Amino acid sequence: MVTRPIPEAGLNILETHCDLIINQRKAPLRYPELMNKVKGVNAILCFLNDKIDKQIMDAAGPSLKVISTFSTGYEHIDVSEAKRRRINVCYTGDILTETTADLAIGLMLSLGRRLVEADKYLRKGKWKYGWNPDLMIGSDLHHKTLGVIGLGKIGSAISRRAIGFGMKILFTKRNFVLNDFRKNKAFYKLEYCNLQRLVKDSDYIVISCTLNKDSYHLIDYEKIKMMKKNTYIINISRGKIIKEPDLIRGLKEGLIAGAGLDVFEDEPIRSNNPLIKMQNVVLLPHIGSASIDTRNKMSEIAASNIIYVLKGRQGLCKVKT
């Protein structure tokens, strides 16, 4: 069962080995529809907005051997329940790391240099007098301080790019990169600090940590009040890491300079969300991995995970349980 259309690169792999049930609509299946469609399947290829819980696994029955998600996150899957049933859970691994890091830098530049705002200004015919010394004055990226919340693989990739801008980089702890950091301190030019110092001292803050019970609403009004008024927040991870009403309040009160968001607490964002009308906010429809190359690779991995498991081997990217 493929819950949404995927790029041909992965679809061709599946078609070679499996009989497919595919939801051809771009819209996600409603929960009752999904429950009905998975009956008797051996594998489910799902997406972040598909809730794969005990009831869905019950509906699939004992034939279900593998759940492969077209994403690097898998919080929408009840991994513990899958483990109890000996169902393999697989994901796309770190294939989207570099593409998502590119987007983070793009959001930083868009906010600091007011690129989106300037584009709209020009298109609306407001540019009347040519070059002007006070037109669309923004903030530099070079030699500013970047705070990276979650120095995993994406956070590290963002940091490598930021070094090219001469930025000072503060980061919060992620164990698996610390040994590399110690060996290459001169190259990375990173400094570990606690979250309180990071939010106080950073000009740009990028959220690249995973969503879990510790990071849920990690950035709230109290943290925003600690930030400088010229600070920009960028979130390319999960929307629920920021307490969105608190962010909106902080922006309205001028506590920070702006925000660049690729993810939201509720997706898609509602049309009456106050963020939509704010000039100092850049909003994207969850496109962190949206390059042709990366989406094709994600498709291949998500499909190959299924074929590997059904052939009695371990998936390319299996969730450790």
DRENNUMI-938463 format. One record per atom (N, C-alpha, C): residue in three letters; x, y, z. Coordinates in steps of 0.1 Angstrom, whole numbers, plus 5000, padded with zeros to 4 digits. Layout:
BEGIN
alaXYZ
...
! end
This chain:
BEGIN
met500849885000
met500050005000
met500950125000
val500750214990
val501550334989
val500450444991
thr500650525002
thr499650615006
thr499550744998
arg500550784991
arg500550894981
arg501450864970
pro501250924958
pro502150904947
pro503650944951
ile504550864946
ile505950884948
ile506750894935
pro507950954935
pro508650964922
pro508850834916
glu508950834902
glu509050704895
glu510250624899
ala511350684903
ala512550614907
ala512250504917
gly511350534927
gly511050434937
gly509850354932
leu508950404925
leu507750334920
leu508150214911
asn509250244903
asn509650134894
asn510250014902
ile510950044913
ile511449944921
ile510349854927
leu509249924932
leu508149854938
leu507449774928
glu507149824916
glu506449764906
glu507049634901
thr508349634902
thr509149514897
thr508849394906
his508649414919
his508549314929
his507149294936
cys506349394935
cys505049394943
cys503849424934
asp502749374939
asp501449424935
asp501149544943
leu500749654937
leu500549784944
leu499149834945
ile498849884957
ile497649964959
ile498150104961
ile497750204953
ile498350334954
ile497150434955
asn497250524965
asn496350634965
asn496850744955
gln496150764944
gln496650844934
gln496350994937
arg495651024947
arg495351164951
arg496551224957
lys496751354956
lys497751424963
lys497351444978
ala496151454980
ala495651464994
ala495851335002
pro496251345015
pro496351225023
pro495051155024
leu495151025026
leu493950945029
leu493450985042
arg492150985044
arg491551005057
arg491750875065
tyr491750885078
tyr492150765086
tyr491250645083
pro489950655082
pro489150535079
pro489450485065
glu489850565055
glu490250515042
glu491550445043
leu492450495050
leu493750425052
leu493550285059
met492750285069
met492450165076
met491850055066
asn491050105057
asn490450005048
asn491449965037
lys492250055033
lys493150025022
lys494349925026
val494649925039
val495849845042
val495449695046
lys494249665045
lys493849525048
lys494649425040
gly495349335047
gly496049225041
gly497249255034
val497849375035
val499049415028
val500249365035
asn501349345028
asn502649305033
asn503449425037
ala503249535031
ala504049655034
ala503249785032
ile503649885039
ile503050015038
ile504150115036
leu504050195025
leu504850305022
leu504050435026
cys504450505036
cys503650615042
cys504450745042
phe503750845047
phe504350985048
phe504151035062
leu504651155064
leu504651215077
leu503151235082
asn502251265073
asn500951295077
asn500051175077
asp500551055076
asp499850935078
asp500050875092
lys499050865100
lys499150815114
lys499150665113
ile500250605116
ile500350455116
ile500450405130
asp499250375135
asp499150335149
asp498750185151
lys498350145163
lys497950015166
lys496749975157
gln495750065156
gln494550035148
gln494850005133
ile495750085128
ile496150065114
ile496849925112
met497749895122
met498449765122
met497449645124
asp496449675132
asp495349565134
asp494649545120
ala494349655114
ala493649655101
ala494449575090
ala495749595090
ala496549535081
ala496649385084
gly496749345096
gly496749205100
gly498149145101
pro498249015103
pro499548955105
pro500448955092
ser499848985081
ser500648985068
ser501649105068
leu501349205076
leu502249325075
leu503649295081
lys504649315072
lys506049295076
lys506849415077
val506549525070
val507349645070
val506549765068
ile506949875075
ile506350005073
ile507550095069
ser507550155057
ser508650235053
ser508050375050
thr508650475057
thr508150615056
thr509050695047
phe508350775039
phe509050865029
phe509450995037
ser510350975047
ser510751085055
ser511951035064
thr512651135069
thr513751105078
thr513151095093
gly512051155095
gly511351145108
gly510351035108
tyr510050975120
tyr509150865121
tyr508250875133
glu508050995138
glu507251015150
glu505750985147
his505350975135
his503950945131
his503650795132
ile504650715134
ile504550565135
ile504650525149
asp503850435154
asp503950375167
asp505050265166
val506250305168
val507450215167
val507350105177
ser506950135190
ser506950035200
ser505949925197
glu504749965191
glu503749865187
glu504249785176
ala504949845166
ala505549775155
ala506549675160
lys507349715169
lys508449625175
lys507749505181
arg506649525189
arg505949415196
arg505449315186
arg505049365174
arg504549275164
arg505549225154
arg506849265157
arg507949225148
arg507749275134
ile507249395133
ile507149465120
ile508349565119
asn509049555108
asn510149645106
asn509649785103
val510349885109
val510050025106
val511250085099
cys511150145087
cys512250195080
cys512050345076
tyr513050415074
tyr512950555070
tyr514050585059
thr514050715055
thr514950745044
thr516350785048
gly516650775061
gly518050805066
gly518450955064
asp519650975061
asp520151115061
asp520351175047
ile519651115038
ile519751155024
ile519351305022
leu518551355030
leu518051495028
leu518951595036
thr519951555042
thr520751645051
thr521251765043
glu521951755032
glu522551865026
glu521551955019
thr520451895014
thr519451975008
thr518752065018
thr518452005029
thr517752085040
thr518652195046
ala519952165046
ala520952265051
ala520952385041
asp520852355028
asp520852465018
asp519652555021
leu518452485024
leu517252565026
leu517452655038
ala518052605049
ala518252685061
ala519052805058
ile520052795051
ile520852915047
ile520053005039
gly519252955030
gly518353035021
gly517353115030
leu516853055040
leu515953125049
leu516653235057
met517853205061
met518653305068
met518853425059
leu519253405047
leu519553515038
leu518253595034
ser517153515033
ser515853575029
ser515453675040
leu515653625053
leu515153715064
leu516153835066
gly517453805067
gly518353915069
gly518354015059
arg518353975046
arg518354075035
arg516954115030
arg515954065036
arg514554095033
arg514254065018
leu514753955013
leu514553924999
leu513153904994
val512353825002
val510953804998
val510153934999
glu510454015009
glu509754145011
glu510054235000
ala511354234996
ala511754324985
ala511254284971
asp511054144969
asp510454094957
asp509054144956
lys508254134967
lys506854174967
lys506754324964
tyr507654394971
tyr507654544969
tyr507854584955
leu508754524948
leu508954554934
leu507754514925
arg507254394927
arg506154344919
arg504854424920
lys504754484932
lys503554564935
lys503654704929
gly504754734923
gly504954864916
gly505354974926
lys505854944938
lys506255044948
lys507555104946
trp508455044937
trp509755094935
trp509755214926
lys509755334931
lys509455454923
lys510755534919
tyr511855524927
tyr512855624926
tyr514255564923
gly514355434919
gly515555374917
gly516355354930
trp517655344929
trp518455314941
trp518255424951
asn518155374964
asn517855464975
asn518655414987
pro519355504994
pro520155455005
pro519455395017
asp518155415018
asp517455355030
asp516355255025
leu516455215013
leu515455115008
leu515854975012
met514854905019
met514954765023
met516254735030
ile516654815040
ile517754795048
ile517554665056
gly518554575056
gly518454455063
gly519654425072
ser519854295075
ser520954255084
ser521854165076
asp523154175079
asp524254095073
asp524153955079
leu524653855071
leu524853725076
leu526353705080
his527253765072
his528653745075
his529053795089
his529853715096
his530453755109
his529453775120
lys528253725118
lys527253725128
lys527353595136
thr526553585147
thr526553455155
thr525353375152
leu525653245148
leu524653155146
leu524453055157
gly523253035162
gly523052935172
gly522352815166
val522952695167
val522352575162
val521752485173
ile520452475173
ile519852395184
ile519752255178
gly520652165182
gly520652025177
gly521752015166
leu522951985171
leu524051965161
leu524151825157
gly523051775150
gly523151645144
gly523751665130
lys523351575121
lys523951585107
lys523451705100
ile522151745101
ile521751865094
ile522351985101
gly522351995114
gly522952105121
gly524452125117
ser525152015116
ser526552015112
ser526752065098
ala525852025089
ala525852075075
ala525552215074
ile524652265082
ile524352415082
ile525552485087
ser526252435098
ser527452495103
ser528552505093
arg528752405086
arg529852405075
arg529552525066
arg528352535062
arg527952645053
arg528152785059
ala527752795072
ala527852915079
ala529352965081
ile530252865082
ile531652895083
ile532152975071
gly531552945059
gly531853015047
gly531453165048
phe530553195057
phe530153335059
phe530853405070
gly531853335076
gly532653385087
gly531853395100
met530753315101
met529953325113
met530553255125
lys530353305137
lys530653235149
lys529453145152
ile529753015156
ile528652925158
ile528652865172
leu527452885178
leu527152825191
leu526252705188
phe526452595196
phe525652485194
phe525252415208
thr524152345207
thr523752265219
thr524152125216
lys524252045226
lys524951915226
lys524151815217
arg524951745209
arg524551615202
arg525751525202
asn525651415210
asn526851335213
asn527551285201
phe526851245191
phe527551165180
phe528451255172
val528451385173
val529351465165
val530451525174
leu530351495187
leu531351565196
leu532751515194
asn532951395191
asn534351345189
asn534951405176
asp534051425166
asp534551485154
asp534851635157
phe534051695165
phe534251835169
phe535551855176
arg535851755185
arg537151775193
arg538351755184
lys538251675174
lys539351645165
lys539551765155
asn538551835152
asn538551945142
asn538152075147
lys538452105159
lys537952235165
lys538352355157
ala539652355153
ala540052475145
ala539352495132
phe538952375126
phe538152385113
phe536752425116
tyr536152365125
tyr534652385127
tyr534352525133
lys535252575142
lys535052695149
lys533752705156
leu533452595163
leu532152585170
leu532452595185
glu531452645192
glu531552655206
glu530252595213
tyr530452495221
tyr529252435228
tyr528852525240
cys527552545241
cys527052625253
cys525652565256
asn525052615267
asn523752565271
asn522752655263
leu521452605263
leu520452665255
leu520252815259
gln520352845272
gln520052985277
gln521053075270
arg522353045270
arg523353135264
arg523153145249
leu522853025243
leu522653025228
leu521553125224
val520353125231
val519353215227
val519653355230
lys520453385240
lys520753515244
lys521753585235
asp522753505229
asp523853555222
asp523753545207
ser522853475202
ser522753445187
ser522053555180
asp522553585168
asp521853675158
asp520853595150
tyr521253475146
tyr520353375139
tyr520253245147
ile519153195149
ile518953065156
ile518252965146
val518952855144
val518352745136
val518052625144
ile516752585143
ile516352465150
ile516452345141
ser517352255145
ser517552135137
ser517552005145
cys516952015157
cys516951895165
cys515651815162
thr515651685167
thr514451605165
thr513351645175
leu512151605171
leu511051625180
leu510851505189
asn510851535202
asn510651435212
asn510051505225
lys509851435235
lys509251485247
lys510151605253
asp511451595251
asp512251705256
asp512251825248
ser512051815235
ser512151925225
ser510751985222
tyr509651925226
tyr508351975224
tyr508152115231
his507852215223
his507652345228
his508952395235
leu510052355230
leu511352395236
leu511552545235
ile511152605224
ile511152755222
ile509852815225
asp509752875237
asp508452935242
asp508753085245
tyr507753145251
tyr507853285253
tyr508953325262
glu509253245272
glu510353275281
glu511753275273
lys511853175264
lys513153175256
lys513153285247
ile512053325241
ile512053435231
ile512353565238
lys511853585251
lys512253705258
lys513753715261
met514453605261
met515853615263
met516653655251
met516053655239
met516753675227
met516953825224
lys517853855216
lys518153995212
lys517054045202
lys516754175202
lys515754225193
lys516054205178
asn517354185175
asn517754165161
asn517954025157
thr517353925165
thr517553785163
thr516453735154
tyr516853645145
tyr515953575136
tyr515953425140
ile514753365140
ile514553225143
ile514253155130
ile514953035127
ile514652955116
ile514352815120
asn513252765116
asn512852625119
asn512752535107
ile513652445105
ile513552345094
ile513352205099
ser512952195112
ser512852055118
ser511452015119
arg510752045130
arg509352005133
arg508752125139
gly507452155135
gly506752275140
gly506552275155
lys506352165161
lys505952165175
lys507152185184
ile508352205179
ile509452245187
ile509352395192
ile508652475184
ile508252605187
ile506852615192
lys506652675203
lys505252705208
lys504752825200
glu503952795189
glu503652885179
glu502953015184
pro501953005193
pro501353125199
pro502353215206
asp503353155212
asp504353235219
asp505253305209
leu505553235198
leu506353305187
leu505553415181
ile504253395178
ile503453505173
ile503453625182
arg503253595195
arg503253705205
arg504653775205
gly505753705205
gly507053765205
gly507253855193
leu506753805181
leu506953885169
leu506054015170
lys504854005175
lys503954115176
lys504554225186
glu505254175196
glu505754265206
glu507154315203
gly507654275191
gly508954315187
gly510154265195
leu509954145201
leu511054095209
leu512154035201
ile511853995188
ile512853945179
ile512554005165
ala513553995156
ala513454065143
ala512553985133
gly512453855134
gly511653785124
gly511853635126
ala511153565117
ala511253415117
ala511153355103
gly511853245100
gly511753175088
gly511253035091
leu510152995086
leu509552865090
leu509252785078
asp509752665078
asp509352565068
asp508452455074
val508152465087
val507352365094
val506452445104
phe505352385108
phe504352455116
phe503752355126
glu503152405136
glu502452315146
glu501352235139
asp500552305131
asp499552235123
asp499852255108
glu499852145101
glu500152155086
glu499052085078
pro498552155068
pro498952285063
pro498552395072
ile499252515072
ile498952625080
ile497552675077
arg496852725087
arg495452775085
arg495552915079
ser494552945071
ser494553075064
ser494353195073
asn493853165085
asn493753275095
asn494853285105
asn495953215102
asn497153215111
asn497753355110
pro497953425122
pro498553555121
pro499853565115
leu500653455114
leu501953465108
leu501853505093
ile500753465087
ile500653495072
ile500653645069
lys500153725078
lys500153865075
lys501353945080
met502353875086
met503453945091
met504553965080
gln505054085079
gln506054115069
gln507454065072
asn507754045085
asn509053995089
asn509153845091
val508353775084
val508253625085
val508253575071
val509153465068
val509153395056
val508553255059
leu507553225051
leu506853095054
leu506953005041
leu507352875044
leu507452785033
leu506652655036
pro506052595025
pro505152475027
pro505952345029
his506752335039
his507552215043
his508252155031
ile509252235026
ile509952195013
ile511452165016
gly511752135028
gly513152115032
gly513952025023
ser513351915019
ser514051815011
ser513651824996
ala512951934992
ala512351934979
ala513251974968
ser514251894965
ser515051904953
ser514851774945
ile514951784932
ile514751674923
ile515651554927
asp516851574929
asp517851474932
asp517451404946
thr517251484956
thr516951434969
thr515651354970
arg514551404964
arg513351334964
arg513351204956
asn514151204945
asn514351074938
asn515050974947
lys516051014954
lys516850924963
lys515950884974
met515150974980
met514250934991
met513350824986
ser512850844974
ser511850744968
ser512550614966
glu513750604961
glu514450484960
glu514750414973
ile515150484983
ile515350424996
ile514150375002
ala513050455002
ala511750415008
ala511250285002
ala511450274988
ala511050154981
ala511950034984
ser513250064984
ser514249954986
ser514149895000
asn513849985010
asn513549935023
asn512549815023
ile511449835016
ile510449745016
ile510849615009
ile511549624998
ile511949504990
ile512949424998
tyr513949495005
tyr514949425013
tyr514249345024
val513349405031
val512649335042
val511849215037
leu511049235026
leu510249125021
leu511049015016
lys512349045012
lys513248935008
lys514048875019
gly513748915031
gly514348855043
gly515648915047
arg515949035042
arg517149115046
arg516749235054
gln517749305060
gln517449415068
gln517249535058
gly516349625062
gly516149745053
gly517449835053
leu517549915042
leu518750005041
leu518750095053
cys517650145057
cys517550245068
cys516450195078
lys516850115087
lys515850065097
lys515950135110
val514750165115
val514750235128
val515250135139
lys516150185147
lys516650105158
lys515650105170
thr515149995173
thr514149985184
thr514749895196
! end
